[in-house]
């Protein structure tokens, strides 16, 4: 169950409580679920009970208990605990296995819409390189969410924008679209320098990673292969996941979603392996949050949200990747297969996200 699906489940619990007469309140249009904060537990938490308490005329703890009784009976939820003034802490059943299986089944298209929405969006950009690259990325993200997109630019894109940066504009000149279609993609400030000398990947990252109101840096820093470069970390993390798959094949095993805890599946685990066993909670949360990030990036025309999310995924994955393969004389186990599956799921999310930004996800780096 993804965060988006879980938030819908929480809203259904609210709706059922209203229909049963236990809560007298307007059902909100949306609610959010997030990783638990300090003092919390489980996989996700929501403060919906605190939001509804005042309009419902009941204490937050009472609202939380009403919702807890419904949520705990829901398929896919193993437990619900109320903490603090009324936070609902939700534990999911088979969380990691189901999530990894879903991602591996979808591949780089994880988080994409299942079918077209029928919505049409017209994007129009001024004749400026950052605006055109942002429009190109927004169009890619919108299409991933089932939206039909048409793009236009105030002038013919420069040859380098097409040949080097890979932008694809449907038309140039005044946008030929009736109101009330969405128009105008205008990040401010514009690119301070010509980004094409950086090449496609680094140039697009330099233009897309900053928030649209931040000034982009068009420098060679985006080309260096070191940890201080976010683009390098993202692409390196993806390349590492592909290398793990190749190395596992050489060792005679493949990915299979399951329990990634080495200590719970091996009869005797070397002390060094125990010390290197990483908590995968942060990585699972970032992967599960990917569909929501795509929806938000599409809704707000903000590819920078996706770029920053990919950095979060990479930073959560890199420490874990070092503990995927067996070490020394250790034989591959079910936990190693599960860890490889989680690594491949992270790689699929990174590859899919980079593709939507128009950036290559390398097999080797």
N, C-alpha and C positions, 0 to 999 in steps of 0.2 A: 504494500500500500504506500503510494507516494504521498508527500505532504499535501499536494493538491487534492488527492482522493480522500485523505484523512480530514482535511478541512471541510469537504463536502459531507463526510460522515458526521462530523460534529454538528454541522448545520441541520442535518436530518434529525439528529437527537433533539435539537432545540425545537424543530418543527413538531416532532412527535409529542414533546412535553407540552407545547402550546395546544395541539389538537386534543390532548387528554385533559386539558384544563388545569395542569399543574403549574404552568407559567402563563401569565397574562402579559405578553410583550410582543412587539413586532419582531418577526424573524429577520435578522440582519441579512443583507445581500451576500456578505462574505465574512470570513473570519480567518485568522492566521494561526498556523501551528509552527513552532520553532523548537530547536533543541532545548532541553531543560536548562534553566539557569542555576545559580548557586542554591543548594537546598532542594533542588528538584531530583527527579529520577525518571527511569523509563527512556523511551526513544524520542518522544515529542511532548511538548507542553502547550497549553492554550489558556489564555486569560478570559475566555468568552464569558465565564460565570461572573467575573468582576464587571464586565461591560454591561451585562444584562441585569445585574442586581438592582440598581436604582430604578430603571423603568419598570422592572417586575415587582418592585416594592417588597423584596425579600432579601435577607442577608446573603452575601456572596457564597458562604459555605453551604447554605441550604440549596441555592441554585446549582452549585457544583455537585452536590450529592444527587439531585434530581437527574442531572445530565450523566453523572457517573453510572447510575443504575442502568441507563439505556446503552451507554457506550460499551460497558463491560460485556454485554450480551451480543455484541456485533462480531461477525466473522472477521478474523484477521487481527482482532484486539485481544491480547491475553490478560491484560490487567489495566486498571485505571486507579490512580492514587491521588487524593486531594491533599495538597500541601499549602502552607502559608495561609493567606487570607482567602484562597479559593482557586488556586491554580489546579488545572486538571493535567496530571502527568500520565501519559498514555504509553503503554508497552505493546508493541506489535508482535504477533506470533510469526515465526519464520521470517523475520524481517530481512536479514542479510541474504539468505538463500533466494527468497522470492525476488528481491530487488536485483540481485546479480543476474538471475535467470532472465528477468524482463529486459535488462540492458543488453545482455548477450543476444537475446532474440531479436531485438530492434537494431543492434549495432549502432553506427553513427547517427541513425535516425531516431534514437531514443529521445523522447520529449517532443517529437513532431506530431502534428495533428493527424488523426486517422483518415480524415476525409476533408474535402474543401468546405469552407464555411459559407461560400456564396458571397462573401464580402469583397468589394472592390476598393482598392486604395490607389490614388494617384499621388505620386511623389514628384516634386519639382524642386530642383536645386539651382542656385546661381552658378555661373561659370567660374568655379573656384574649386581647387583640387580636393580640399578636405571635405567640402560639402558634397561633392560628387562621390567620393569614396564612402562617406557615411551613408549617403542615399543608397549606394550599391549594397552595403552591408545590411541596412534596414530592410531593403527589398528581399534579400535572401532570408532574413529572419522571419519576416511577415509570411513569406511563402511557406516556410516550415510549419507555420501555424494555420495553414489552410487558406490563406488570403490570396486573392488574385491582385497582382501589383503591376502598375504601369509606371514607368519612370521617364522623366524628361529633364533636360538641362537648358538653361537660358541661352547657351551657345554650344556649338559643336565641341565635344570633349577633345582636349589635346591628344595627339597620337601617343605620347608617352603614358597618358592616363589609361588608355585602352591597352596598349601593347605591353607596358611594364606593370602597371597597377591592376590590370585585369578588370576594369570597370565595364559594365554593360548598361548602356542607356538606350531606351526604346526610341526616343525622339528628342529633338532639340528645338529650341524656340519657345513660344508661349505654350503652356500646357493646354492640350485639347481635351478638356474634360468638363462636364457640367458640374455645378455645385450640387450637393455639398461635399464632394470628394475631398479628402485630405490633401493639401498641397504644402509645398515649401519645406525643405530641409536646409537649415541655415545654422550650422554650428558657429559659435562666436567664442573666441577669435578664430580667424582663418589660419591656415598653415603659414608660418612665418617665412619658410623657405621651400624650394622645390624638393619634394621627398623622393623623386624617382631615382637619384643616385644610390639610395639605400637598397634598391631592389624591391620586388613585390612584397615579400613577407614582412620585412622590417619596416618598410614604408607604410603599409596598411596598418600594422600594429601601432606605429608612432601616431597615426591619425585617429585610430579607433579606440585605443586604450584609455586616453584621458576622457574625463567627462566633457560633454559638449560645450560647457562654459569655461573649461580650462584650456590654457595655451599649450598646444602640442610642442614637444621637443623634437626637432628634426636633426638628430645627431647620430654619429657612428656608435654611440652607446648601445643602440638597438641591435648592433651586429656582433657584439662581443659575446663570447661563450663563457660566461661566468654567472654565479648565482645572483649577482646584483641585477642581472637583466631578466625581468619577468618573462619576456618572450622566450628566452633561452630555457628557463625553468619549465615552461609549459611544453615546449617542443621536446626537450630532453626527457621529461617524464613520459611523454608518449613513446618516444623511441625506446626507452627502457622497458616499457610494457611489451613492445614487440620483440625486443631481445630476449625477455624472459620466456615468451612463447617458443622462440626458436631453441633456447637452451633447454627448456623442459622437454621438447621433442627429442633432443639429443639424449636426454636422460630416460626417455621411454615413458613419459606420462603427459597427460593433457589436462586442460581445465575442466572442473566439474563443481558447480555451486554447492556449497555446504558450509560446515563449521570450520572457521579459519583458525581456531585456537589450537595450537600445537600441543599444549599441555593437556588438553582434554581428549586427545586422540592417540597419543603415543604412550606406550607402556613405560618407556624410559627415554627421557629427553635430556640431552647434555645441558649442563648448566649454562653454557654460552648461548644456546638456542633459547632457553627460558628467558634470559636477560634481553634477548633481541625480539621477544614476542611483543608486538605493538598492539595497542588498542585501536581497533578499526572503526570506532564509533564516528570520529570526525570525518573520515573518508566516506563512510556510508551516508552520513547526513548530507555531505556536499553532492554526492551522486544522486541521492533521492531528490535534492532540491533543484536539479537541472531543469526539469520541465517547467517549474514555476519561474525560474530565471528567464527561460526562453519566452514565456508568456509576457513577463514584465518588460523584457527588452523590446518585444514586438509592440506592446501597448503604448510604451513611452517613446518609441523610435530611438532607443538608446543602446547601440551596440556595445558601449563601454561597460554596461552591466554584465554582458556575456563575457567580455574580455577579462574583467576583474574576477568573475566567477571561475574562469579557467585557471587563473593563477591560484585561487583558493583550492581547487581540485588538485593541481600539481603539488602544492605545498603540503597537502594532506597525504598525497600518494607517495611522494619520494622517500620519506623515512620508512614506510611500510614495504616498499619494493625490495629493499635490501634483505628482507626476511622471508621472501617467497620460496626460493629454491632450497632443496636439502643441502646440508653442509657436510663436508668430509665423507665419512663412511655411512652417513645417515641415508636411509632409503626413503623414496617418495611415499607419502602417506595420503590419506583422504584430506587431511588438513592442508597439505601442500597443493593438492589439486584445487581445493577451495580457495586458497590464497592466490593461486594463479588465475582462477576465474574472476576474483575481485580485481586483480591487477588488469586483466583484459577488459573488464567493465570500465575501469578508470580510463584505459586507453581509448575505448570506444567513445566515451563522453568527450575526451580531449580532442579526438579526431573530428567528431561531429561539430563541436564548437568552433574549432579552427576553420573548418570548411565553411561554416556560415559567415565567418569573418573574411573569407576569401584567402586564407593563409594555409600553406602546405603543412601537413602533419607527416614528418619524415619517418621512415622505417629505420634509418640509421642516422646517428648524429655524433 
